[in-house]
């Protein structure tokens, strides 16, 4: 899945949740998720390949998580107008998503 495909999927998922952002925001979150996956994986982009294809869906999930947490960065819980939200961690991405990334073996 290309970055454009990830963008389209992410935008659809956000619109269903009434989360509407400028297109640049979607791309920024996709870039941040790609960097997080590559860093954890130990993957170095080369020859025009920014990320490994098998992580496309995970990149979309991570970007969506980040967008839905916008305004609550660094919090593990949040209460407003009688609505409680609890987050797995204060990190940018929850551990259950990060645990889907298998680090490369360095020889």
Buried (B, 14 or more C-beta within 10 A) or exposed (E): BEBEEBBBBBBEBBEEEEBEBEEEBBBBBBBBBBBBBBEBBEBEEEEEEBBBEEBBEBBBBBBBBBBBBEEBEEEEEEEEEEEEEEBEEEBBBBEEBBEBBEEEEEE
